């Protein structure tokens, strides 16, 4: 491995809540958030050099010096978006022509008079380059993952519902926390009558139970709002159905920040976090009820019963409409056949079961979140 390239940012897949909290605390300790004018940023050797972003301890005290940070793919896309450089072109330059990468980035920075928020991580060892994980507008409102989890857990506690955290994932783009409440359950015999799990062969007719729950997502790097989305979990196969139209969101839009390294005080974020806590409490009380689940299941069942005469053509049409990859399309058709439910609902089940098999948490979440749109497309 090139010693000038730091390790990847903190990531986790299929983690417990305790593991996620530990990772986020580690990340929190290494964060460097800098608001810098374009004139204080430059590319050198594929790194971002940011003036006055790294503390240097000398005999005279602590001074801030220029820091070097290796951009992630998310950061490179942010640079491309902000400077008007085609993202694919910039990625190709990083891989094939680093010197030309520097020239392109520096050429456009020299013509820019804006300020940017650059979100970085210090190196784990204390020496060498850090990681530049996002290149954002200086009006980006920081809502950090650890704060979102704590605010949501406080909202859940206030709601009084017994829940368990089923799974946590963390990528360079987003955090995902899936919550299940098995005490709030409904029966969906019509939706599951003809379906069998592609994993175990167990049938929905024998076990038509659906649990209530939700998924919490957030991005610290400009890839989405802090969101709480209701989610129904089919017990026979663990497929998750996200009701995205009912999601609540807290967007990352705020006031322009002053230049320099930002020290986020607890008081600065209090109002935002109080709002997230209150919204979570209200949402949990609304989503974790048999009435909500039964209403959602009735709406889904209306479209789910439409028969599918040509599975291959239907899956192809749905895949084209929702821009699934060829690999996703092939897997969905395979799961549709194995699921045995030759209806639009069977296509929906296939999408959610395939999502469980994906190793990339971002890809898995986005595929699962598209399942109800796949149902609508298949029914049409």
ZIMOUR-V507093 format. One record per helix or strand. SS is the DSSP state (H for helix, E for strand). FROM is the first residue (numbers start at 1). LEN is the number of residues. Records with the same first field share a line. If there is no record, write none. Layout:
SS=FROM-LEN ; FROM-LEN
//
This chain:
E=12-4 ; 31-7 ; 41-4 ; 47-12 ; 61-11 ; 115-7 ; 130-8 ; 140-1 ; 164-7 ; 175-13 ; 196-1 ; 203-1 ; 209-10 ; 226-9 ; 239-4 ; 248-3 ; 253-1 ; 260-2 ; 307-1 ; 343-1
H=17-14 ; 38-3 ; 73-11 ; 87-10 ; 98-12 ; 145-15 ; 189-4 ; 244-3 ; 266-22 ; 290-15 ; 311-12 ; 326-14 ; 344-14 ; 361-9 ; 371-9
//
